[in-house]
């Protein structure tokens, strides 16, 4: 009888631990809190998809908003307007090598958000430099918040983006990132849906 009692108690403890673990995961994600998608997206001449009116990352940001209810802030710079692909990537390489921080238009107050999705294309192994302008300006604004990186790419995956976000926001809870090929974003929404569902939304 005593053995049965011990086994029953052990099972109850395991169940309790599992439930607490699940609750802690939800608390860390705070999926019921306010979320925002901060992103940079480049329209115009893009590799693999040609000249597009809506950038690949902007489409993914739209999916995230649709699936989670998150608000949006688009990091906009006019520095790259109208540039063909080859001159653009050459400029992006130069900016990355020099650590330049291009200006962007407008800004956002992140204090009211619990979860921040951060997305952009991969240019030379990381996010475009204009995003680092944003990171520097908001370096102390994401302490204690959940930060979820994502990228669009044509073979680079997440590159160094997740690590760079961790460096930029040392006080944030930076999660595992998500990446999708730019040429897939218009036809593979289900991949974004699967990712978002895995986050608990």
N, C-alpha and C positions, 0 to 999 in steps of 0.2 A: 504493500500500500504506500509505503514511504517512497519507494522508487517511482511509483506512478505520479506521486505529488511532485517529486523533484523534476521529472520529465515535463509535466504540465507547466511548472514554473519556468523551466528553461525555455519552452516553446513560447510562453507569454512574453518573456524577456526579449527573445529574438524578434517576435512580431512588433513589440514596442520599439525596438531599435530600428527596425526597417521603416516603420511609420515615421519615426523622428528623423531618420535620414532623408526620407522623401520630403518631409515638411521643411527641413533645413535647405534642401535643394531649391524648393519653391521660394523660400525666404531669400536665398541668395539671388535667384533670378528676379524675384519680385515682379512676376509677370502681370500682376494685378495693378502695379504701379504705373505711373505715367512714362511713356516711352517716346523717343524721338529718333529719327534717322538723319544723321548728318552725313552728307555725301558730296563728292565732286564727280561730275560726269562730263565727258567731252563729246559734243555733237560734231557734225562735219565729217571730214575725212578720217576714217578709222580703219585699222588693219582688219582684214578678213570680212568686214561687213560693208565696206565702201563708204559712200557719203550718206550719212544718216542725219535725220532731223532731230531725233531724240537719242541721247547717249545711252550706251548699254547699262551703265550703273544707275542711271535715272530710272530705267525700266525696272530694275531689281528693287530700287528704293520704293517704287510704286507698289510692287507686289508686297513688300514688307508692310507698308502702310495698310494695304487692303486686308492683309491677314492678321495684323496685330492691333490696328487702330492707332499706330504711332504717328506722331506729327512729323514734319520734315523741315530741315534747313539745308538748302543747297548752297555749297561753297561755289561762288561764281567769280570768275576773273575774266576780263576781256582781253587778256594778254595773248591768248591763243586763237582769238576769233579769226576765222577765214583761212587758217594755215593749212597747207597741204600736209599729208602724213609725214613725209621725209623731213621737211624743215622742222615740223613739230617735235619729232623724236630727237632730232639733233639739238634743239633748244632745251628739251627736257633733260637730255644727258648733261648738257652744260650747266643747267640749274642744279642738278643733283651733285655734280662734281664740285661745284662752288658753294653748295649749301645755301643757295639763294632762297629768299622767302617772298614770293610775289604777293601783292596785295589782293584782297578779295572784297566783294561788295556786301555791305550790310553786316549784321551779326545777330547772335541769338543769346538769350539768357538760359543757361542750362540748369540753373538751381532748382527748378521745379520738376526735373525729370529723374526717375530712378534707373531707367535703362536707356543707354545710348548706343544705337547701331552706328558704326562708322564704316563708310564704304567708298571705294574709288577704283579706278583702273590701276594696273601695275605698270609703272613707267620706270625702267631701269632698276628693277629689283625691289621697289617699294612704292608707296603712294606718291602721286605728283607733289611737287614741292609746295604748291599753294596750300595743300592740306596741312603741311608742317607749320605754315603761318598760323593757321587756325589752332593747331595743337599748342603752339608756343603761347598764344594769347589766352588759351583756356587751360593751361597746364595744371592749375590748382582747383579747377571747377568740377572735377569728376571724382574726387575722393569719396570712397565708400559706395560709388555707383557701379552698376554692372555695365561693362563696355563690350560690345560684340562686333568685332571686325569682320568685314566681308570685302571681296574683290571680284572684279571682272577682269578677264585676262585671255590671252591666246596661247598659253603654255607655261606661264610662270606660276600658276596656282596662287598661293598666299604670299610667295616670296618671303621678304623680310617684314611684311606689314604688321603681323601680330606682335613680333618682338619690338618693332618701332613704336607701336601703340603702347606697349607696356613701359617702354622707356619714357615716352611722352607723358603718361599718366600713371606714375608709380603708386598712387594711392587708390587706384581703381581696381575693381575685380574684372580683369580682362579674360574673357572666355576663349575657348577654341574658335577659330575663325571658319568662315565659309567662303568658297570660291566657285565661280562658274565661268565657263567660256563665254566670251562676248557674243560669239556667233550663235550661242544657244539660248540667250535670254528671251528671245521672241517666241521660241517654240518649246522650251523646256521649263515652263513655269512650275511644273510638278516637282522639280528638284528644289526649288525655293520653298515650296509648300512642305516638302518632306523635312527640310532643314528647320523651318519655323515650328513645325509640329514637334520635332525633337527637342526644341527649347521649352516646350510645355505650353505653348499657346493653343 
